[in-house]
Amino acid sequence: MLQFRKYVLFDLDGTLTDSEPGIIHSVLYTLERFGIQEKCPASLRRLIGPPLDESFQRFYGMTVPESKRALEIYREYFSDRGIYENAVYPGIPNLLSRLKGAGKELLLATSKPEVFAARILKHFGLAPYFSVICGCELDGRRSAKCDVIREALRRAGEPDPLFAVMVGDRIHDLEGARANGIPCVAAGYGYGSREELAMADAYAETVDALAAILLG
């Protein structure tokens, strides 16, 4: 039963916070610098969650060096403005408080650069709930979600996978959890489609539903 798992790993974008405005504005800023006009801004939601350099290559045909440069340009906007064009989902602070009160250890595992993730959690007053804040490095190291999850668990003392559960809203969260031998609860209120999240061990349409799964 998932409610008996002590270690709860959370994704950030689309799971704890609605970061869509800041990410989309940062991507549009980047594409403009490359002379690319995005005719359907709504399609940019597909870039939220996965490593951005890979998305620039996949969706815009960039070479690896171009995608690395695009990431640098993206961070010009994001680090000053986009990072705060963001909002905590209603009910998340209460959920984190209840989980801590129930003796859970909370770990953040995000593909976002760790330095940005830490700033976001601090800005919204969520940092005190987490014993581990883990993301990728600015140079791209540890960008794969399976590696982020593995590192977060290492920092938590390498608990037995039987005691851990991941919560995320994209297929990368599900696949990363599976690669580390832990179940994943899909945050259905985030950015992934129901079809994308079909392989999840449990599905939470709302934050209240997520609380019921994690706390019983």
N, C-alpha and C positions, 0 to 999 in steps of 0.2 A: 504494500500500500504506500502510495507516494507521500502521504501525510506523516509517515514515520521516518522519512529521510531527513537527516540533520543538516546536511550541506546543500544549500539552495543557490545555484548559479543563475544569474540573471544576465540576459542581453541588455543593451541600453536603448538604442534607437528602435522605436516601435514596441517596446516592452515596458520600459519605465517612463520614457518621455516621447512625446510627439514632436520629433525633430524635423519633420518634413519641410517647413518653410525655410529654415536655415540651410539645409542641405541642398534644396532645389535652387535657392538664390545663389549659393556658392557654385553649383554646377553650371548654371546659366552664365555666371561671370566667367567661368573657365572656358566654356564653349565659345563665348563671344571673343575671347582673346585668341582663340584658334580659328576665328572666322567661320564658325559653325552656327547656323541658325536652327534652333530646335522648334519645329513647327507644332509640336504637341507637348507642351510642358508637363501635362498630366502623366506622360509616359516616363518621366524622370523618377517616379516613385519606385520603379524597378531597380534603381541604383541605391536605394536606401537599404543598408544592411551588409551586402557583399563588399569585399575590398574594392575600393574605387578605381585603382589602377587597372584591375582586371575588367571592370565594367567599361572603362573608357576604351579599352582594346576591343571588347566584345561588341559594344553597341555603336562605336564611332570609328572603328577601323584604325585606331591609333597603333603605332609601333610601340614596342616596350619603352624606348627612350622618350617618345612623345607622351606616353601615359605617365611616366615619371615626372616629366615637366608639367603636365596637366595637374598632377597631384600637388605640386608646389604652388601653382597658381590658385588652385582651389583653396589651399590653406591660407593664402593671402587674405581672402575674403572671410573664410570661416573663422580664423583665429581671432579676428577683431569684432565681427558682426554676426556671422551666421551661427556661431556657437550659442548665442543667447536668443536667437530666433527659434525658440524651443519652449515647450511647456510640459510639466509633469502630468501624466494622466490622472484624472480624478480617482481617488481611492488608493493610489500607490503608497503615499506616506503612511496611511493607516495600515495597509497590508504589511509593509516592512516592519512597522512597530509591533504588530501582532506576531509576526514570525520571530522577531528577536525575543519577544516576551515568552514565546513558546520554546525558547532554547535553541533555535536554529542559528546556524552560522551562514551569513550571506556573503556571496562572492560575486563580483562583477566580472563578466567575461565578454568583451566586446571587440569587434574588428576595428573600431575607432582607435586612433592613437591614444595610448594610455594617458599622456599628458593632457589631452583634451577631455577625456572621460573624467579624470579626476577634477578638472575645473568645473565641469558640468554638475557633477554630484555635489561639489562644495557650494556652487552657486544656488542650487535648489534645496540645500539643507539635507541632502540624502547621504552624504559621505559617512556620517557617524554610524549608519546601519551596517556598513560593510567592513569586514575584516580584511578583505582582499579586493583591490581594484586592479584588474589586469586587462591590457589591450595590446595593440601592436606597437612596434617602435616607429618613430618618424621615418626611419630609413627603409621601412617595409618589412623588416624582420618580424616574424611571428604574426603574419597577416592572416594565415589560414585559421578558420575558427577552431578546428580540431587542436591546433597548437596553442591557441589562446586558452582553451578549456584545460588542456593538459598543464599549462603553466599555472593557471589559477589553482588547480588542485594541488600542484606541487607546493605552492606557497601556503596552502592550507594544511600542509603536513601529509599530503598523499593519502587521504582517507580511502577506505575501501569503496569501490564504485557502488556497492550495495547501499551505501549511506548517502549518496548524492543524487541530485536531480537538476536538470537544466530547464530554464524557461526562456523561450525565444519566439520570434515571429516570422523567421525566414527559414528556408530549407537548409541553409548553411548551419543554423543552430542545431537542427535535427541531426544532420549528418555529422557534425562535430561531436555532438553528444554520443551518438552511436559509436563513433570511432574510439571514444574513450570508455565505452562500456556502461554508459549511464542513460537512463530514460530522459525524454524531453517532453515538457508540456508546451503546447502551442498557445501563444498569446494571440487569439483570434481577433482581437481588437486592433492589432498592429497592421503591418504592411503586406504580409503574405496572404495569398488567396487560400481558400479552404482546400482547393485541389493541391496546392503546393505543400500544405501542411498535413496531408492525408496520412503520412507515415508516423505522425506524432503518437506518443503513448497515451496522451490525454489532450483534450481540446478545451480551452477556456474562451468563451465568447466575450466575457466581460472580466473586469478586475475582481468583482465579487465571486464569479465562478472560479477564478484562479485561486482565490482565498479558500474556497471550499475544497478544492483539490489538494492544496498544500497543507491545510490545517484540519480538514475533516469536518 
